[in-house]
């Protein structure tokens, strides 16, 4: 690019317009303005063909334009092309070319003007105009525009729908009033355009035309148009001036909105408001009357009524003041804590009341409270929150004094407990009486049996003694006869003796008869012992308190119930030396009988019953242990309850151990129980040697 004369280059460099010089083959020169425009330096341009900087779709146009310039004289008409800059951007350029001859060589001098910004502005203006037109045309708000001559330039579809006038009928006309009124009069836009809005608005619109609070120099009106529709319409319309760049008014725009439904709703609302105000007035009068009645009810109620909030009494009635002995103290502001004897009572009510009241429920509770004078009251409390939607708003409390009722109730409860205790004692006494009667019957039976049996036993025993005395000489005589040789005896006697010996076996009879006599005497002794044990067990002749040997009582009881025991268990005895015990022996024998029989019943097949006794200090202990099925903890806790039994229906009354417990208590003693399921049970009966008075 150094082939141009320095003076020519300097002249072209001084030109402010982007300038480029090329021949038929390459670019010879580009001034600084052209380099900035194209985004290439001088070296990069020098390496390009003359059309190398044009966009691909404009390169051929630029090439032909350059060739024409080199071939024709004078300045060529300008063309528009798009250049591809060094940054990759496309720019629109207006190019002018002129042929010059420098140092005998034809050169094409190109000057360029960047049209990109101008085109961008033009496109933007076109787009803005198109958007504004679409906004006006597609707006749901009826809109019209008039120019300075009051001619309609815009009339959108919403305006057509509102007025029934097509845009084709209205555009270009200056009698816009015909679409709205029955006689000629200016529109709001006409007044703004003429600048007479301030003078004419009150005459035409009264007080309904006011400046807009949102748009400067704009006005707005709401008016009724009877010509629209069958019943007319209410329209809210605004108008604003349109000004040019110099601030001169060149037209006006007016928008119209159908507010008929809103006006109708407002009229309906006003009607309802009037009805509501009348209703409120009626209800207010009713509430005022109810309020007076409620106040009278609260003050004259027979129960104390208070309202509380934030742990303070907000109000309280006359009965409350009387109940809690307020005297001259006002209930308002009184801390609720002062109505309780202690913090524990106050907190206890809170723990009961809060879960119920916080859920909007009502509380029913009774407790002890305290008056301001320090006296205690037992009150029934009914509480509920004033507003269930806001449980913390406050609470109403109804307090009924039940102190006297509580006192009577407690006396009734005490009387009931006394009656129940007396009834229990009567039941125990009745049971003991029944048992005593049974034991007395057994004793009387035993005495009768002993009396009736003793006489036969006496003469049978005496006869057995006599028989033994008679038999022994007879056996001596038989022995003598048997020792005498048969030839020394008469023949008839020897024959008869041989026959009797053969028939009776006198040798066997001589040997067996003494044993039979011994066994008979032993049987008589056993019958005597059984009769004596039966008498000892019932102790019918010793029904009062006296000293007794409990080991003997245990033995006599065992003999009486042996028939229940002998087929179920082996009885083991471990008796210690016992002092005489002051007791009613028949009753303790009954306890031993119940324990031994229960032990036998607890053994399913075959087991062991152990009877033991020992003395410890001033106490005697009798143990009855078995290897039976044992008891669970639940059963063990209930065995002394009356009528509780684990036996099948009809097999037990449930009174044996209950009666035994009462008998031992009567003797000042106690019963201890140890039991494990599957292992067995051990009862210990502790009886004092000398019972308490």
Secondary structure, DSSP 4 states (H G I P E B T S, - for coil): ---S-HHHHHHHHH-SSEEEEE-SSSEEEE-HHHHHHHT--HHHHHTS-TTTTB-GGGHHHHHHHHHHHHHSSSBPPPEEEEEE-TTS-EEEEEEEEEEEEETTEEEEEEEEEE-HHHHHHHHHHHHHHHHHHHHHHH-SSEEEEEETTS-EEEE-HHHHHHH---HHHHTT-S-GGGGT-SS----HHHHHHHT-HHHHHHHHHGGG-EE-SSSTT-EEEEEEETTSTTT-EEEEEEEEEEE-TTS-EEEEEEEEEE-HHHHHHHHHHHHHHHHHHHHHHHHHHHHHHHHHHHHHHHHH-SSEEEEEETTEEEEE-HHHHHHTT-TT--STT-BGGGGSSSHHHHHHHHHHHHHHHTTT-EEEEEEEEE-TTS-EEEEEEEEEES-TT-GGG-EEEEEEE-HHHHHHHHHHHHHHHHHHHHHHHHHHHHHHHHHHHHHHHHHHHHHHHHHHHHHHHHHHHHHHHHHHHHHHHHHHHHHHHHHS-GGGS-HHHHHHHHHHHHHH-HHHHHHHHHHHHHHHHHHHHHHHHHHHHHHHHHTTT--S-EEE-HHHHHHHHHHHTHHHHTTTEEEEEE------EEE-HHHHHHHHHHHHHHHHHH-SSSEEEEEEEEEETTEEEEEEEE-S----HHHHHHTTSTT---SPTTT--S-HHHHHHHHHHHTT-EEEEEEETTTEEEEEEEEESS---
